[in-house]
Amino acid sequence: MESNGSAEPPRGGGLYIIEDMGLPMREEIVVSWFRSVRSGVRADRLEVPYDADVDGEGRLAWAAGPVLEGMAEELAGTTNALVLTDAASHVLVRQAPDRRLRSWLDRIQLAPGFRYGEDHAGTNAIGTALALQRPFVVDAGEHFAEVLSTMSCAAVPITDPRTGVPLGAVDLSCRAEHASPLMLPFARRVAWEIGQRLLEDTSVATRVLREHFVLARRRTKDPLVSVSGETMFANAAATRELQPGDHQLLWEWVSRTIAGHQSVAGEVVLTGGAWVVRGFEPVRNGGVVVGASLRLAPPSAAVAGGPFGAGDRPRFGWASLTPTELSIAELVAEGMTNREVAAKLYLSPHTVGFHLRQVFRKLEISSRVELTRLVVERRADGRDG
């Protein structure tokens, strides 16, 4: 591969020339190859880990079972294999009616229990689709591992419609000489049918929220979340930045906004920092608000410079605190407990605790006593409010 003298992939174009092949290659494939190299994958050796304890009886397997059984008839007489994996790229189910194809798939270890993530198998449809959380096709020589270059594959991720959490992927694979442009549409259809099965045990409110999210997702490339008290859907741009616990923080921000306790404009503070709210839309089922969709700009985007100026806030000191953090600092300095602060600001004690930890970090202190001292000093200097 042509080198630009760094560990990062080249930028600026959509196609690159791989020197030893003399063929143009898609930028997203080149970037995936760089990820494979950084993971220590060798092109001349396929070493795919095996896990005998993979859960093949979970919710995804329950939803996919009848769908895959129904597809068996359509696969009969073809030279295609249909594969279902979990979110960690472990193969859960493999359907391959052609005996010669089954034999080859066994040789390349595309079989139940084996893990086909990019970090072990290199660039491949399953691993790359799961890494990017979007449908992906890898054809012949686009595979990083040489032994996979005889294959063409199309994979589509599957997410939980209740939470937006990735559950796995559906993959259609065949020998490269049998590849068809219909492979990706077929995989999309299978993934959609599994998604419909996953929706069967969701509430009406969750279905309404999901339908709103699907429509809103088509209208923006910004990080987007649709959230209720029980569920959160997020597009790929948001999923890359969100962390565990952000669902509750988002829902409490939404609840306060809907109740009129705060303005829609401004920021929502999550685990990784303050996100700029670029758009806010309540989601209703009839006349009842069941959730909301938020179009956001993550902290990383704000630091890089955005239209809302959030990148101007320093990382430490009083000026780094958000309005919510300032309010909590003032109330804690007055001797209030987290529960008392939560009641006054219409937050949960958990959220107050999260914000208080952020205040301690930004002010470089470790106790309420130190916080009280700093607040008193600040007031004495005439900087309160």
Secondary structure, DSSP 4 states (H G I P E B T S, - for coil): ----SSSSPP-S-SEEEETTTTEEEEHHHHHHHHHHHHTT-BTTB----B-TT---SSHHHHHHHHHHHHHHHHHTTSSEEEEEEETT-BEEEEE---HHHHHHHHHTT-STTBB--HHHH-S-HHHHHHHHTS-EEEEGGGSSSGGGGGEEEEEEEEE-TTT--EEEEEEEEEEGGG--TTHHHHHHHHHHHHHHHHHTTS-HHHHHHHHHHHHHHTT-SS-EEEE-SS-EEE-HHHHTT--TTHHHHHHHHHHHHHTTSS-SSSEEEETTEEEEEEEEEEEEETTEEEEEEEEEE-HHHHHH--TT-GGGS-SSSGGG--HHHHHHHHHHHTT--HHHHHHHHT--HHHHHHHHHHHHHHHT--SHHHHHHHHHHHHHTT---
